Amino acid sequence: MAKITTGPFRAPVEIPGANALVAFIIITLKNHTDEQKEVRVIVHECPAPVPPTIPGGQNCAVSPETLEVEICNENVVLNNNRCRQVFVIAITNRIYRVTISGDIGVHSEEVEVSVVGTDAGFSVHEPTMFFRHDDFIKVEDDDDDDD
């Protein structure tokens, strides 16, 4: 079973040039095959970063640990040559990670995935929250059949 992830990303305060807030993360799934496919969509969230206190004479500081919480866990069935989307509420400054597993195929030969952040009206997209299938990172597992 293949598993891919965006890695962590942050929902910005506002979408540049749009005077709009990010309201949703949209995960789009496209089944390219002639068979039904099933995938699991999991979204984790961490609280917004706290501004650090960097000691005098230092150039960096490590933040306190925060708990990553699962906010979405959906099993999605995709019929042949069809698309579906999963919508997740996004909160400004929070950190998110989207993980997809199942019948995806690492190189999008089965189910292609993309992620985008958007405003409440779905009219403006946040470019730093856009992940094409090729931008995802393969999560290592014990099953090497998915390369």
Buried (B, 14 or more C-beta within 10 A) or exposed (E): EBBBBBEEBBBBEBBEEEEBBBBBBBBBBBBBBEEEBBBBBBBBBBEBEEEEEEEEEEEEEEEEEEEBEEBBEEEBEBEEEEEBBBEBEBBEEBBBBBBBBBBBBBEBEBBBBBBBBBBEEEEBBBEEBBBEBEEBEEEEEEEEEBE
